[in-house]
Amino acid sequence: MEILNKKVLVIGLGLSGISTIKTLCSLNADVYCYDDKEKSELQNVFENLERYNYKFIKNYKDYTFDFIVKSPGIKPSNEIIEYFTSRKVPVYTDLELAYTLFPKRKIIAITGTNGKTTTTTLVGEIFKTANIKSRVVGNIGIGMLWEIFNSDDETVNIIEVSSFQLHNIENFKPYIASIGNITPDHIDWHGSFDNYIEDKLKIFKNMDKNGNLILNIDDEILGKINVENTNVTKISLNNKNADFYLSENNFYHNDKKLFSMKDLKILGKHNAQNVLISLAICYNYGIIMDTIIFACKNFGGVEHRIEFVRDFNGIKFYNDSKGTNVD
């Protein structure tokens, strides 16, 4: 995409919006931004952006734009989004824009209702252990677009991808993608569970035979879908027909035992699923299995996700304050 002098409106001045403004300004676009908050409430944002040439506006109807970039969390039913959509103005999120602006960058995209952050972080640790140039970005709390802008074509971008970001994709095509599970979540945003499923499955819609999709076949929905456009690697906690699976608390790849759950620092079958996905992603990328296993055994988990705090009078205390749904 030719971005020079394009007139762009960035909606939402959170982490994603700030990252987007920095990138677009650096590419010499004509950047405008909007937020529901008043200017007086956004001083920290403006301080962060003081070196960049952009315009903060509230009267968006007074302008015409080449395209819109919205914060992923803004609903499609938002009145501003509906206003520009009705006028046929393209609406992107940072995920689609990242691929559009930097199509040669290497992307590993990780999604699922639960376990995305742990899996993304573990994959990042495996790549670091393998001394492969990489960045962990996306829905994990790091502004994606600015990080990718500041990387290069040799860097692997390991992206935690949300259903909000996937909703607006058109051409986004990762090299490797994974879907860990799909259970009801964010229904108020998507409008229905069927819409939520449809958006999650968009992660592989543009992939081809050069790529690889990792699927958890234990999942009721993922176990039934038919994928023909790309290669599929299957993982399972109980099905020995999968490429990577768990049996009697041991991890296997094509019937070869790799290591035991007892070797891990992280707990629970849900984390065994995260490890299986990480094994499949990194193996398909070409990382040596011994390196992958070493990194998995030394991974301490992600803060606030069944994070061990301390042992007090023989009782183990865990922090699981990040848990956001029943699953």
VOBA-492125 format. One line per field, with one value per residue: residue number from 1; residue in three letters; x, y, z of N, C-alpha, C, O in turn. Coordinates in steps of 0.2 Angstrom, whole numbers. Atoms other than C-alpha are relative to their C-alpha. Last residue first. Example, Ala and Ser with C-alpha at 12.3 -4.5 7.8 and 13.67 -1.06 7.14 Angstrom:
<sites>
seq <- c(2,1)
type <- c(ser,ala)
neast <- c(-4,4)
nnorth <- c(-6,-6)
nup <- c(-1,0)
caeast <- c(68,62)
canorth <- c(-5,-22)
caup <- c(36,39)
ceast <- c(-4,4)
cnorth <- c(5,6)
cup <- c(3,0)
oeast <- c(-1,9)
onorth <- c(11,5)
oup <- c(4,3)
</sites>
This chain:
<sites>
seq <- c(327,326,325,324,323,322,321,320,319,318,317,316,315,314,313,312,311,310,309,308,307,306,305,304,303,302,301,300,299,298,297,296,295,294,293,292,291,290,289,288,287,286,285,284,283,282,281,280,279,278,277,276,275,274,273,272,271,270,269,268,267,266,265,264,263,262,261,260,259,258,257,256,255,254,253,252,251,250,249,248,247,246,245,244,243,242,241,240,239,238,237,236,235,234,233,232,231,230,229,228,227,226,225,224,223,222,221,220,219,218,217,216,215,214,213,212,211,210,209,208,207,206,205,204,203,202,201,200,199,198,197,196,195,194,193,192,191,190,189,188,187,186,185,184,183,182,181,180,179,178,177,176,175,174,173,172,171,170,169,168,167,166,165,164,163,162,161,160,159,158,157,156,155,154,153,152,151,150,149,148,147,146,145,144,143,142,141,140,139,138,137,136,135,134,133,132,131,130,129,128,127,126,125,124,123,122,121,120,119,118,117,116,115,114,113,112,111,110,109,108,107,106,105,104,103,102,101,100,99,98,97,96,95,94,93,92,91,90,89,88,87,86,85,84,83,82,81,80,79,78,77,76,75,74,73,72,71,70,69,68,67,66,65,64,63,62,61,60,59,58,57,56,55,54,53,52,51,50,49,48,47,46,45,44,43,42,41,40,39,38,37,36,35,34,33,32,31,30,29,28,27,26,25,24,23,22,21,20,19,18,17,16,15,14,13,12,11,10,9,8,7,6,5,4,3,2,1)
type <- c(asp,val,asn,thr,gly,lys,ser,asp,asn,tyr,phe,lys,ile,gly,asn,phe,asp,arg,val,phe,glu,ile,arg,his,glu,val,gly,gly,phe,asn,lys,cys,ala,phe,ile,ile,thr,asp,met,ile,ile,gly,tyr,asn,tyr,cys,ile,ala,leu,ser,ile,leu,val,asn,gln,ala,asn,his,lys,gly,leu,ile,lys,leu,asp,lys,met,ser,phe,leu,lys,lys,asp,asn,his,tyr,phe,asn,asn,glu,ser,leu,tyr,phe,asp,ala,asn,lys,asn,asn,leu,ser,ile,lys,thr,val,asn,thr,asn,glu,val,asn,ile,lys,gly,leu,ile,glu,asp,asp,ile,asn,leu,ile,leu,asn,gly,asn,lys,asp,met,asn,lys,phe,ile,lys,leu,lys,asp,glu,ile,tyr,asn,asp,phe,ser,gly,his,trp,asp,ile,his,asp,pro,thr,ile,asn,gly,ile,ser,ala,ile,tyr,pro,lys,phe,asn,glu,ile,asn,his,leu,gln,phe,ser,ser,val,glu,ile,ile,asn,val,thr,glu,asp,asp,ser,asn,phe,ile,glu,trp,leu,met,gly,ile,gly,ile,asn,gly,val,val,arg,ser,lys,ile,asn,ala,thr,lys,phe,ile,glu,gly,val,leu,thr,thr,thr,thr,thr,lys,gly,asn,thr,gly,thr,ile,ala,ile,ile,lys,arg,lys,pro,phe,leu,thr,tyr,ala,leu,glu,leu,asp,thr,tyr,val,pro,val,lys,arg,ser,thr,phe,tyr,glu,ile,ile,glu,asn,ser,pro,lys,ile,gly,pro,ser,lys,val,ile,phe,asp,phe,thr,tyr,asp,lys,tyr,asn,lys,ile,phe,lys,tyr,asn,tyr,arg,glu,leu,asn,glu,phe,val,asn,gln,leu,glu,ser,lys,glu,lys,asp,asp,tyr,cys,tyr,val,asp,ala,asn,leu,ser,cys,leu,thr,lys,ile,thr,ser,ile,gly,ser,leu,gly,leu,gly,ile,val,leu,val,lys,lys,asn,leu,ile,glu,met)
neast <- c(-5,1,6,5,5,1,4,4,4,-1,5,-2,5,2,2,1,2,-4,-3,-2,-7,-2,3,8,3,2,6,3,5,-3,-2,6,3,-3,1,7,0,-4,5,-2,-5,-7,-5,1,-2,-8,-2,2,-4,-6,1,1,-6,-4,3,-3,-7,1,1,7,5,7,1,2,-6,-4,3,6,-2,-4,1,-7,-2,1,0,-3,1,-6,-4,-3,2,-2,5,-3,-7,-3,-1,-7,0,2,-2,5,-3,5,-3,2,-2,-6,-4,-3,-5,-4,-1,4,0,-6,1,6,5,5,6,1,7,1,5,2,1,-7,-4,-1,-6,-4,3,-3,-8,-3,-3,-6,-6,-2,-4,-6,-4,-1,-5,2,8,1,-4,3,6,1,-3,3,6,5,7,-1,7,3,5,3,-3,-6,-2,-5,-6,2,-5,0,7,1,-5,1,5,6,5,7,6,4,5,6,3,-3,3,-2,-4,-7,-3,-2,-5,-7,-2,-2,2,-6,-1,-4,5,7,4,7,3,8,2,3,-4,-3,-5,-6,-4,-3,-6,-5,-3,-5,-6,-4,-3,-5,-6,-4,-7,-4,4,4,7,2,6,3,5,2,-1,-5,2,-6,-6,1,-1,-7,-5,0,-2,-8,-3,-5,-1,-3,-7,-5,-3,6,2,-5,0,6,-2,-6,3,-1,6,2,5,6,6,3,-2,3,-3,0,2,-1,-6,0,-6,-2,5,-2,5,6,6,5,5,7,4,3,-5,-2,0,-3,-7,-3,0,-5,-7,-4,-1,-3,-7,-2,-2,6,1,6,2,5,3,3,7,2,0,-7,-4,3,-2,-7,-1,2,-5,-7,0,0,-6,-4,-7,-2,5,-2,3,2,3,7,5,-2,3,-3,4)
nnorth <- c(5,6,3,-5,4,-1,-6,1,-6,-1,-5,-3,-2,6,5,-3,5,2,-5,2,-1,6,6,0,-3,-7,-2,-1,-6,-5,3,2,-6,-4,3,-1,-7,-1,3,7,0,3,-6,-2,6,0,-6,0,5,-3,-5,4,2,-5,-2,6,-2,-5,3,1,6,-2,-4,-7,-4,-1,-6,1,-2,-6,-3,-1,6,6,-3,4,-3,-1,-6,2,7,1,2,-1,-1,-7,-1,2,3,7,2,2,1,1,5,0,6,0,-5,3,-5,2,-4,2,7,1,-4,2,-6,1,4,4,1,5,-1,6,-1,-2,6,5,4,-2,0,4,0,-4,5,3,-5,-2,5,0,-5,2,4,7,0,3,-4,-7,1,-6,-6,-6,0,-5,2,5,-1,5,-2,6,6,2,7,2,4,1,1,-5,-1,5,-2,-7,0,1,-3,2,-4,5,-3,4,1,6,6,1,6,0,-5,3,5,-4,-3,4,-3,-4,-6,2,0,1,-6,3,-5,0,-7,-2,-6,2,5,-3,-3,5,3,-5,0,6,-1,-5,3,5,-3,-3,2,0,-3,5,-2,5,-3,5,0,6,2,4,7,3,-4,-4,4,2,-5,0,6,0,0,5,0,6,-1,5,-4,-2,6,0,-6,1,5,-3,-4,-7,-4,-2,4,-4,1,6,4,0,5,0,6,5,3,6,2,-6,0,4,-1,2,-3,2,-5,2,-5,2,0,-7,-2,6,0,-6,2,5,-3,4,6,-1,-1,-7,-4,-3,4,-2,5,-3,3,-6,0,-6,2,1,-6,-3,3,0,-7,-1,3,-3,-7,1,3,5,-2,3,0,5,-2,6,-3,3,-6,-7,-3,-6,-6)
nup <- c(2,-4,2,2,2,7,1,6,2,7,3,6,4,4,-4,-7,-4,-6,-4,-7,-1,-4,3,-1,-6,1,0,-6,0,-4,-7,-3,-1,-5,-7,-2,-2,-6,-5,-3,-6,1,3,7,4,1,3,7,3,1,5,6,1,2,7,5,2,5,7,2,-2,0,-6,1,2,-6,-3,-4,-7,0,-6,-4,-4,5,7,5,7,4,-2,-6,-2,-7,-5,-6,1,1,7,2,7,-1,-7,-4,-7,-5,-5,-7,-4,-3,3,6,2,6,5,6,2,4,6,3,0,-5,2,-6,-3,-6,-5,-4,-7,-2,-1,6,0,6,6,5,0,5,5,-2,0,7,4,-3,3,7,0,-1,2,6,5,0,4,4,-3,0,-5,1,-2,-6,-3,-4,-5,-4,2,-4,2,-5,3,7,5,6,3,6,6,2,4,-3,4,-3,-1,-3,-4,0,-7,-3,3,7,1,-2,4,6,-1,-1,6,6,6,3,-4,-6,-6,1,0,-2,-5,0,-1,6,3,7,-2,-3,6,4,-4,0,7,1,-4,4,6,-2,-2,5,1,-6,-5,-4,-3,-5,-3,-4,-5,-2,-6,0,2,0,1,7,5,0,3,7,2,0,-6,-2,-7,-3,-2,4,6,4,4,6,4,4,5,5,5,-2,0,7,3,2,-4,1,-5,-6,-4,-7,-4,4,-1,3,4,4,6,6,6,-3,2,-4,-2,1,3,6,6,2,7,4,-2,4,7,0,0,4,-3,-6,1,1,-5,-4,-6,-3,-5,-4,-6,-2,1,3,7,2,0,6,6,1,1,7,5,0,3,7,2,-4,-1,-6,-5,-5,-6,-4,-5,-1,1,0,-5,1,0)
caeast <- c(-67,-78,-72,-59,-45,-31,-32,-26,-13,-8,-5,2,-2,11,12,14,21,22,16,14,6,-11,-11,-8,10,14,23,40,46,62,55,47,64,73,60,61,80,80,66,77,68,61,46,35,43,41,22,19,28,19,2,7,13,-3,-13,-2,-6,-25,-20,-14,2,17,35,36,46,32,22,34,46,47,40,40,23,21,27,23,21,19,6,-1,-3,-2,-2,7,3,-14,-19,-15,-30,-30,-23,-23,-13,-16,-4,-13,-6,-16,-31,-41,-46,-62,-69,-75,-62,-61,-79,-79,-61,-51,-44,-33,-28,-11,-11,4,10,17,1,-9,-16,-29,-43,-32,-35,-53,-58,-59,-71,-83,-83,-88,-101,-109,-108,-118,-118,-99,-96,-110,-104,-86,-84,-92,-79,-66,-50,-31,-32,-14,-6,10,15,2,-9,-19,-28,-46,-46,-59,-66,-48,-43,-58,-56,-39,-22,-7,7,25,34,49,63,72,61,65,59,54,38,34,35,26,11,9,8,13,-1,-2,-15,-1,18,31,47,59,78,81,93,85,82,74,63,57,54,43,33,31,24,12,6,3,-5,-17,-22,-41,-53,-41,-28,-9,-2,16,21,37,37,36,19,24,11,-4,1,3,-13,-23,-17,-18,-37,-44,-60,-61,-72,-88,-98,-110,-94,-88,-104,-106,-88,-92,-109,-101,-109,-93,-88,-72,-60,-48,-44,-49,-39,-49,-46,-44,-52,-65,-67,-81,-90,-75,-79,-69,-51,-33,-21,-5,14,24,37,24,16,19,15,-1,-6,-2,-12,-28,-41,-39,-42,-59,-62,-72,-56,-51,-35,-29,-14,-8,4,22,28,34,17,8,19,18,-1,-3,7,-3,-19,-15,-10,-25,-30,-46,-50,-35,-41,-30,-27,-14,1,13,4,6,0)
canorth <- c(-110,-99,-82,-68,-77,-64,-64,-82,-79,-96,-100,-117,-122,-131,-117,-104,-109,-94,-85,-98,-90,-98,-84,-68,-67,-78,-95,-101,-108,-119,-136,-128,-120,-136,-145,-133,-133,-152,-152,-141,-126,-128,-116,-132,-138,-121,-120,-138,-137,-121,-129,-144,-132,-123,-139,-145,-128,-132,-149,-140,-133,-123,-127,-142,-158,-167,-164,-177,-176,-180,-198,-202,-208,-195,-181,-186,-177,-187,-186,-203,-198,-180,-177,-169,-175,-181,-199,-202,-192,-188,-170,-166,-157,-157,-150,-143,-138,-124,-121,-137,-135,-144,-140,-154,-155,-136,-134,-147,-143,-159,-157,-142,-135,-129,-121,-122,-111,-113,-123,-107,-95,-82,-89,-95,-82,-80,-95,-83,-71,-85,-92,-75,-73,-90,-85,-70,-51,-50,-37,-44,-62,-58,-76,-93,-106,-109,-117,-117,-109,-108,-99,-101,-90,-77,-70,-54,-50,-44,-43,-33,-47,-54,-39,-41,-60,-57,-61,-64,-61,-68,-57,-66,-54,-56,-44,-30,-23,-5,-5,-22,-14,2,-9,-21,-10,-22,-28,-47,-42,-39,-42,-55,-50,-62,-64,-83,-87,-104,-99,-83,-93,-104,-90,-81,-97,-98,-80,-83,-99,-91,-76,-86,-98,-95,-91,-95,-86,-86,-78,-81,-68,-65,-48,-47,-40,-24,-11,-23,-35,-22,-14,-30,-32,-14,-13,-8,2,6,21,15,30,18,11,29,32,14,16,32,25,10,-5,-13,-12,-3,-16,-17,2,8,13,22,25,38,51,65,78,88,72,69,84,79,81,78,82,73,77,66,71,75,58,51,68,68,51,57,72,62,68,86,82,75,56,49,48,54,55,63,58,64,49,52,34,40,48,31,22,33,35,16,13,26,19,1,6,17,32,26,30,34,44,43,55,47,59,44,27,17,0)
caup <- c(154,165,158,162,172,173,192,193,207,215,233,239,257,267,280,266,249,238,222,209,193,188,175,184,177,162,164,170,155,158,153,137,132,133,124,109,109,108,94,83,76,59,58,59,75,82,79,84,100,104,101,112,126,126,127,141,149,148,156,172,179,173,178,166,168,177,161,153,139,120,117,99,93,79,92,110,126,142,155,151,133,127,108,93,76,81,79,97,102,121,124,105,92,73,60,45,28,19,8,12,30,34,52,63,77,77,83,97,102,104,87,93,76,70,53,41,27,9,4,6,19,15,26,40,53,47,58,73,64,59,76,84,71,75,94,91,90,89,103,115,111,117,122,119,117,103,106,102,84,77,63,53,38,42,28,31,15,20,39,49,61,64,75,86,87,95,88,99,86,85,72,65,61,45,35,47,64,68,58,66,83,78,71,85,101,115,127,122,109,97,99,103,93,84,79,81,94,97,116,109,97,112,123,110,107,126,126,112,120,137,129,118,131,130,116,103,93,88,72,67,54,44,36,17,17,27,24,20,34,47,41,43,61,66,62,46,39,21,17,8,14,25,32,37,47,54,61,69,76,84,77,71,90,95,103,88,89,72,57,44,26,12,23,21,34,42,49,60,71,87,80,85,71,68,66,78,91,104,103,120,128,118,126,143,140,135,148,143,125,129,128,114,104,86,76,60,51,33,30,30,34,51,54,49,62,76,74,73,89,98,92,97,115,117,107,98,80,68,53,38,23,12,9,7,11,-5,0)
ceast <- c(7,5,0,-7,-6,-6,-2,-4,-3,-4,2,-5,3,-5,-3,-3,0,-3,4,2,1,8,2,-3,-7,-3,-1,-8,-3,-5,2,1,-7,-3,3,-2,-8,-1,4,-4,1,5,7,4,-1,3,8,2,-1,5,7,0,0,7,4,-2,3,7,-1,0,-6,-4,-7,-1,-1,6,3,-3,-7,2,5,-1,7,3,0,-1,3,-2,6,5,3,-3,3,-5,4,7,2,1,7,0,-2,2,-6,3,-5,4,-3,2,7,6,3,4,4,1,-4,1,6,-1,-6,-6,-4,-6,0,-7,0,-4,-2,0,7,4,0,6,4,-3,3,8,3,3,6,6,2,5,7,5,2,6,-2,-7,-2,4,-3,-7,-1,3,-3,-6,-5,-7,0,-7,-2,-5,-2,3,6,1,5,6,-2,6,1,-7,-2,4,-2,-6,-7,-5,-5,-6,-5,-5,-7,-3,3,-3,2,4,8,3,2,5,7,4,3,-3,6,2,3,-4,-8,-4,-7,-2,-8,-3,-2,4,3,5,6,5,4,6,6,3,5,7,4,4,5,7,4,7,4,-3,-3,-7,-3,-6,-2,-5,-2,3,5,-1,6,6,0,2,7,5,0,2,8,1,5,2,3,8,5,3,-5,-2,5,0,-6,2,5,-2,1,-6,-1,-4,-6,-7,-4,3,-3,4,0,-1,0,7,-2,6,2,-4,2,-5,-6,-7,-5,-5,-7,-5,-3,4,2,1,4,7,4,1,5,7,6,1,3,7,2,2,-6,-1,-6,-2,-4,-5,-3,-7,-3,0,7,4,-2,2,8,2,-2,5,6,0,0,6,3,8,2,-6,1,-3,-3,-3,-7,-6,2,-3,4)
cnorth <- c(2,-5,-7,-4,4,-4,2,6,-2,7,2,6,4,1,-6,-5,3,-6,-2,6,-1,1,-6,-5,0,2,7,3,0,6,6,-2,-1,6,3,-3,1,7,1,-2,-7,0,-3,6,2,-5,0,6,-1,-5,3,5,-4,-2,6,2,-5,3,6,-2,0,-6,2,4,8,5,1,7,-1,1,6,4,0,-6,-6,4,-4,3,1,5,-2,-7,-1,-2,1,0,7,0,-2,-4,-8,-2,-3,-2,0,-5,1,-7,0,5,-3,5,-3,5,-1,-7,-1,3,-3,4,-2,-4,-5,0,-5,3,-6,1,2,-6,-5,-4,2,1,-4,0,4,-4,-4,5,2,-6,0,5,-2,-5,-7,-1,-3,4,7,0,6,6,6,-1,5,-2,-5,2,-6,3,-6,-6,-2,-8,-3,-5,-2,-2,5,2,-4,2,7,0,-1,4,-3,4,-5,4,-3,-1,-6,-6,0,-6,0,6,-3,-5,4,4,-3,2,4,7,-1,1,-2,7,-3,6,0,7,2,5,-3,-5,4,3,-5,-3,5,0,-6,1,5,-3,-4,3,3,-3,1,4,-6,2,-5,2,-7,0,-7,-2,-5,-8,-4,5,4,-5,-2,5,0,-6,-1,0,-6,1,-6,2,-4,4,2,-7,-1,6,-1,-5,3,5,7,4,2,-5,4,-1,-7,-4,0,-5,1,-7,-6,-4,-6,-2,6,1,-4,0,-3,3,-4,5,-3,5,-1,1,6,1,-6,1,5,-3,-5,3,-4,-6,1,1,7,4,3,-5,2,-5,4,-3,7,0,6,-2,-1,7,4,-2,1,7,1,-3,4,7,-1,-2,-4,1,-4,1,-6,2,-5,3,-3,5,8,5,6)
cup <- c(3,-2,4,-2,-2,-3,-7,-2,-7,-2,-7,-2,-6,-5,-4,5,7,3,6,3,8,2,4,-3,0,7,-1,0,6,0,4,7,4,3,5,7,2,3,7,6,2,5,-1,-3,-8,-4,-1,-4,-7,-3,-1,-6,-7,-2,-3,-7,-4,-2,-5,-8,-5,1,0,7,0,-1,6,3,3,7,0,6,3,4,-5,-7,-5,-7,-3,3,7,1,7,5,6,-1,-2,-8,-2,-6,1,7,4,7,6,4,7,3,2,-3,-7,-2,-6,-6,-6,-2,-4,-7,-4,1,5,-2,6,3,5,6,4,8,3,2,-6,0,-6,-7,-5,0,-6,-6,2,0,-6,-3,3,-3,-7,0,1,-2,-7,-6,-1,-4,-4,4,0,4,-2,2,6,3,4,4,4,-3,4,-1,5,-3,-7,-5,-6,-4,-6,-6,-3,-6,3,-4,4,3,3,5,0,6,3,-2,-7,0,2,-5,-6,1,1,-5,-6,-7,-3,4,7,6,-1,0,1,5,-1,1,-6,-3,-7,2,3,-6,-4,3,0,-7,0,4,-3,-6,3,3,-4,-1,7,5,3,2,5,3,3,6,2,7,0,-2,0,-1,-7,-6,0,-3,-8,-4,-1,7,2,7,4,1,-3,-6,-5,-4,-6,-5,-5,-5,-5,-5,3,0,-8,-4,-1,5,0,5,7,3,7,3,-5,0,-4,-4,-5,-6,-6,-6,3,-2,4,2,-2,-2,-7,-5,-2,-7,-4,2,-5,-7,0,0,-4,4,7,0,-2,6,3,6,4,6,4,6,3,-3,-4,-7,-3,0,-7,-6,-1,-2,-7,-4,0,-4,-8,-3,6,2,6,6,5,6,4,6,1,-1,0,6,0)
oeast <- c(12,8,5,-12,-9,-9,-6,-10,1,-9,8,-11,7,-7,-8,-9,5,-9,10,7,-2,12,7,-10,-11,-7,4,-11,-6,-4,1,-3,-9,-4,1,-5,-8,-1,0,-5,-3,11,10,5,4,8,10,5,4,9,9,3,4,10,6,2,8,8,1,5,-8,-3,-9,-2,3,8,4,1,-12,8,11,-3,8,7,5,-5,9,-7,11,10,9,-9,9,-11,10,11,3,6,10,-1,0,8,-12,8,-8,5,-3,-3,12,10,7,2,9,-2,-3,4,5,-3,-5,-11,-10,-12,3,-9,0,-3,-3,5,11,6,-5,11,3,-1,9,11,6,9,12,11,8,11,12,10,8,11,-8,-9,-3,0,-6,-7,-2,5,0,-10,-3,-8,0,-8,-2,-4,-3,0,11,-3,9,4,-8,8,-2,-7,-2,1,-5,-4,-9,-6,-8,-5,-9,-3,-11,-2,0,-6,3,10,12,7,8,11,11,9,9,-5,8,4,-1,-3,-10,-2,-10,2,-11,-6,1,6,9,11,11,10,10,12,11,9,11,12,10,10,11,12,10,8,5,-1,0,-7,-5,-5,-4,-4,-8,7,4,0,11,9,5,7,11,8,5,7,10,-1,3,4,0,12,9,0,-5,0,3,-2,-4,2,4,-1,-4,-8,-1,-2,-12,-11,-10,6,-2,4,3,-4,-4,12,-7,8,0,-2,3,-10,-6,-7,-8,-2,-8,-9,0,5,1,5,10,11,8,7,11,11,7,5,9,11,3,-2,-7,1,-8,-1,-2,-10,0,-9,-5,5,9,5,2,6,10,4,3,9,8,4,5,9,6,12,3,-6,-1,0,-8,0,-12,-9,-2,-9,9)
onorth <- c(-2,-9,-9,-1,8,-3,6,5,-3,8,3,4,9,-3,-9,-7,5,-8,0,10,1,-4,-10,-6,2,-1,11,4,-4,11,6,0,3,8,4,1,5,8,3,2,-11,-1,0,6,1,-4,1,5,-1,-3,4,3,-4,1,6,1,-4,5,5,-1,5,-11,5,1,12,8,7,12,-2,2,5,10,-5,-10,-10,9,-6,1,4,4,-2,-9,-2,1,-2,-5,8,-1,3,-10,-10,-4,-1,-5,5,-11,6,-11,3,3,-8,10,-7,3,-7,-8,-3,0,-5,3,-5,-2,-10,6,-11,8,-11,1,-3,-6,-6,-3,0,-3,-2,2,2,-5,-3,4,0,-5,1,4,-3,-3,-8,-2,1,8,9,3,6,5,11,-6,11,-8,-11,8,-11,9,-12,-10,0,-12,-6,-10,-4,2,4,1,-2,5,8,1,-6,10,-8,7,-8,4,-2,-7,-12,-10,5,-7,1,4,-4,-4,3,2,-3,-2,8,6,-1,5,-7,11,-6,8,-2,8,4,4,-5,-4,4,1,-5,-1,3,-2,-5,2,3,-4,-3,3,2,-7,6,9,-11,8,-11,6,-11,3,-9,-7,-11,-12,-2,5,2,-4,0,4,-2,-6,-2,5,-12,6,-9,1,-1,5,-1,-6,1,5,-2,-3,5,4,11,8,8,-8,3,-4,-7,-9,5,-11,6,-12,-9,-1,-10,2,7,-1,-1,-4,-9,9,-9,10,-7,9,-1,6,9,-2,-5,2,3,-4,-3,2,-10,-7,-2,-3,8,8,9,-11,8,-11,9,-5,10,3,6,-1,3,9,5,0,4,8,2,1,7,7,1,1,-1,-1,-10,6,-12,7,-9,4,1,4,12,6,7)
oup <- c(1,2,6,-3,3,-8,-8,-5,-12,1,-9,-3,-5,-8,-2,3,10,2,6,1,12,1,2,-3,-5,10,-1,6,8,3,10,12,8,9,11,11,7,9,12,10,2,5,-5,-9,-12,-7,-7,-10,-11,-7,-7,-11,-11,-7,-9,-11,-8,-8,-11,-12,-8,-1,6,12,0,4,8,3,1,9,-1,6,6,1,-5,-8,-4,-10,-1,6,7,0,8,5,7,1,-8,-10,-5,-6,6,8,3,8,9,2,10,4,-1,-8,-6,-5,-4,-11,-10,-8,-10,-11,-10,3,4,-2,6,5,3,9,1,11,4,8,-9,-4,-12,-12,-7,-5,-11,-7,0,-4,-8,-4,0,-6,-8,-2,2,-8,-12,-9,-6,-10,-10,10,-2,3,-3,4,5,4,2,7,1,-7,2,-1,2,-6,-7,-9,-11,-10,-12,-11,-8,-11,5,-3,1,8,-1,11,-4,9,1,1,-11,2,-3,-8,-8,-1,-4,-7,-8,-11,1,10,12,10,0,4,-3,9,-6,6,-11,-9,-6,1,0,-7,-3,1,-3,-7,-1,1,-5,-6,1,0,-5,-6,10,7,4,5,2,8,-1,11,0,8,0,2,-4,-6,-11,-9,-4,-8,-11,-7,-7,11,1,9,8,-3,-7,-12,-11,-10,-11,-11,-11,-11,-10,-11,4,-4,-9,-9,1,3,-1,4,10,1,9,0,-8,1,-3,-8,-10,-11,-11,-5,6,-1,2,5,-7,2,-12,-8,-8,-10,-6,-3,-8,-9,-3,-5,-2,8,7,3,-8,8,3,6,5,4,6,4,7,-8,-10,-11,-7,-6,-11,-10,-6,-7,-11,-8,-5,-9,-11,-7,11,-2,6,9,3,9,2,11,-1,-7,4,5,4)
</sites>
